Amino acid sequence: MTMQQMVDQLNKWAYEYYVLDNPSVADTEYDALYDRLVLLERQTGTVLPDSPTRRVGGEPLKGFVQHTHLKRLYSLDKVQSFGELREWVEKIERTLGKTEFTVELKYDGLTINVTYRNGLLERASTRGNGVTGEDVTEQVKTIRSVPLTIPFDGVCEIQGEGIMRLSALERYNRAHPNDQLKNARNAAAGAIRNLDPKLTAERNLDVVFYSNGYCEDLAVNSQTELVEFLKSCRMLTNYVFEKAYSFEEIRAVIEKIGAARSSYDFLIDGVVIKVNDFALRDKLGFTDKFPRWAVAYKFDAEQVTTELTGVDWQVGRTGKLTPIAKLQPVELCGATIKRATLNNFGDITRKRLKTNALVFVRRSNDVIPEVLGAAEEGGKEIVAPEVCPACGSPLQKFGANLYCVNAEHCRPQIVARITHYCSKNACDIDGLSDKTVKLLVDKLNVRSVADLYSLAEADLAPLFVSSDKQSKKAQNVVLAIEKSKKVSLPQFIFALGLDNVGTVTARDLAAVFGNVDNLSRATAEQLVAINGVGDVVAEGIIQFFAESQNVDILRRLKSIGIDPQFVERQTVGAFSGKKVVLTGSLADYTRSEASKLIMERGGEIASSVSKSVNLVIAGEDAGSKLDKARALGIEVIDERQFKQILGD
């Protein structure tokens, strides 16, 4: 096999994996051929222009170089209501008559302009001011959905949107517990506009291509033909691409996108509507800022500006301090926002935030408000606290985070640890909410989870004085505490509150070590050998078992009979050996209830649809996952059929 044949084969497999999401070989086969190519390149000193080894990222750059686009990049005019959209469509139709439109997703990322010359990737740059942008060629070369060569002999510039998928964001955060990324858009923009290409490679970005700028002798006459050309170049194109012939048809597509939006594995902030025919576009022309032949329908605003009035510091169960921004109340996505997350003190420094100054606030992944950065100069410097705001103990700094190490006597830490221990995915002690746990700490001097098991009904009854059935409530809590002694090992490991250990990792730790005694003696080498456990997680686990107060609590729990052993779950059942995806809303089951029923019958729950999935259960308003399942030929059943399987 020649070097060129190796490169061609690896690029074909990468295209199937990263663009088509339909791999034809196992990772081990790809890795073996890749390693052979690396060895051959070292022996010969030759690296072909489209070799996948060019994607790993080189040495950090000294600075950004300006690049002037061959043709100006325009922004899009916007409409924010169907009334405004109707007016835009009617204006087009008055000029052109009945018109064919295309409807596509408006991705929320960073615009990238890619230049190819004689088939080779020559340059990649940011949009900048539309005329000049920053050269980010080395960064973009690390993105595997950007082809290094295309079958086109001339010079052309093609635009796309650099994005980080939400699944890639989740994987990155699991692997980097001390460098958490809160927002997929900022994560993508920060990775591309970063002087270290290796950081870009580490974040596993994509570029979705959708437009062409300067192109000499490119024989395409419509958006539809352009998309086919982009696909022939093995480029990733818009997840939604539909044609429409009237305002009503455009509106129907937008409403369908809006309903499916939460199921997408990426952020969008609107929909782009374009006149399909390029000749008709030429007839409509441009304004000073926008093309007249395209418009963006924007979803509800997700970013606003308001004043940062102060910062509160919250102490979590591990002692880590989290800064919370106090904001001048502002309307955002139908809600009044008064507080937002700041992640850690390093986040405050990096974003150059100051109080009594305007900041940008955004809805992070449609749920949590987040402060993006400073919107103006000035304001009052934010000073890191030196002592714990709850107990007054000196703080210690680890990386970008501040910690209170007074674990035994810091009230918020005690409350958070006990509340976590009692939660549903942990020991599931019903009746011990955060509010009740605070009463246990303040009124009954409960200081650890081990203290729960010495509580009697007479101790608890006075805490429920506002209830008509205080005795019954106290009795139920005591019964729930007693029942928790039979907790499974995965739940118990999760209940301990090990730093960065979630339910999945707890299950893996239980399966490998069998009980807590074995886990407490685990070495770093044994821990990092487990999938999903990195150096930081392993260090946190070892540190937990090295602390005397934790050892004492475990000893006390064991003395009252809490020492669960791992019991491998039986996988015989209706869903045995099947990987199942749930999508849409089920009438008679919550998502967690349905997942539990499937796992009890031997099934495995998957979050996204791929070739490895065996079954999709589709409820009401099932979106893109259902479409993808049908496209891949995966079996799909509805809730009625799901009930029949459970009954059988």
Stockholm file with secondary structure:
# STOCKHOLM 1.0

chainA/1-648         MTMQQMVDQLNKWAYEYYVLDNPSVADTEYDALYDRLVLLERQTGTVLPDSPTRRVGGEPLKGFVQHTHLKRLYSLDKVQSFGELREWVEKIERTLGKTEFTVELKYDGLTINVTYRNGLLERASTRGNGVTGEDVTEQVKTIRSVPLTIPFDGVCEIQGEGIMRLSALERYNRAHPNDQLKNARNAAAGAIRNLDPKLTAERNLDVVFYSNGYCEDLAVNSQTELVEFLKSCRMLTNYVFEKAYSFEEIRAVIEKIGAARSSYDFLIDGVVIKVNDFALRDKLGFTDKFPRWAVAYKFDAEQVTTELTGVDWQVGRTGKLTPIAKLQPVELCGATIKRATLNNFGDITRKRLKTNALVFVRRSNDVIPEVLGAAEEGGKEIVAPEVCPACGSPLQKFGANLYCVNAEHCRPQIVARITHYCSKNACDIDGLSDKTVKLLVDKLNVRSVADLYSLAEADLAPLFVSSDKQSKKAQNVVLAIEKSKKVSLPQFIFALGLDNVGTVTARDLAAVFGNVDNLSRATAEQLVAINGVGDVVAEGIIQFFAESQNVDILRRLKSIGIDPQFVERQTVGAFSGKKVVLTGSLADYTRSEASKLIMERGGEIASSVSKSVNLVIAGEDAGSKLDKARALGIEVIDERQFKQILGD
#=GR chainA/1-648 SS CCHHHHHHHHHHHHHHHHTSSCCSSCHHHHHHHHHHHHHHHHHHCCCCTTCGGGGGCCSCCSSCCEEECSSCCCCCCEECSHHHHHHHHHHHHHHHSSCCEEEEEEECSEEEEEEEETTEEEEEEECTTSSEEEBCHHHHTTCTTSCSBCSCCSEEEEEEEEECCHHHHHHHHHHCTTSCCCCHHHHHHHHHTSSCHHHHHHTTCEEEEEEEEEETTCCCCBHHHHHHHHHHTTCCBCSCEEEESSHHHHHHHHHHHHHHGGGSSSCEEEEEEEESBHHHHHHHCBCSSSBTTEEEEECSCCEEEEEEEEEEEEECTTSBEEEEEEEEEEEETTEEEEEEECCSHHHHHHTTCEETEEEEEEEETTTEEEEEEESSSCCEECCCCSBCTTTCCBEEEETTEEEECCTTTCHHHHHHHHHHHHSTTTTCCTTCCHHHHHHHHHHSCCCSGGGGGGCCHHHHGGGGTTSTTHHHHHHHHHHHHHHGGGCCHHHHHHHTTCTTCCHHHHHHHHHHHSSHHHHHTCCHHHHHTSTTCCHHHHHHHHHHHHSHHHHHHHHHHHHTTCCCCCCCCCCCSTTTTCEEEEESBCSSCCHHHHHHHHHHTTCEEESSCCTTCCEEEECBTCCHHHHHHHHHTCEEECHHHHHHHHHC
#=GC SS_cons         CCHHHHHHHHHHHHHHHHTSSCCSSCHHHHHHHHHHHHHHHHHHCCCCTTCGGGGGCCSCCSSCCEEECSSCCCCCCEECSHHHHHHHHHHHHHHHSSCCEEEEEEECSEEEEEEEETTEEEEEEECTTSSEEEBCHHHHTTCTTSCSBCSCCSEEEEEEEEECCHHHHHHHHHHCTTSCCCCHHHHHHHHHTSSCHHHHHHTTCEEEEEEEEEETTCCCCBHHHHHHHHHHTTCCBCSCEEEESSHHHHHHHHHHHHHHGGGSSSCEEEEEEEESBHHHHHHHCBCSSSBTTEEEEECSCCEEEEEEEEEEEEECTTSBEEEEEEEEEEEETTEEEEEEECCSHHHHHHTTCEETEEEEEEEETTTEEEEEEESSSCCEECCCCSBCTTTCCBEEEETTEEEECCTTTCHHHHHHHHHHHHSTTTTCCTTCCHHHHHHHHHHSCCCSGGGGGGCCHHHHGGGGTTSTTHHHHHHHHHHHHHHGGGCCHHHHHHHTTCTTCCHHHHHHHHHHHSSHHHHHTCCHHHHHTSTTCCHHHHHHHHHHHHSHHHHHHHHHHHHTTCCCCCCCCCCCSTTTTCEEEEESBCSSCCHHHHHHHHHHTTCEEESSCCTTCCEEEECBTCCHHHHHHHHHTCEEECHHHHHHHHHC
//
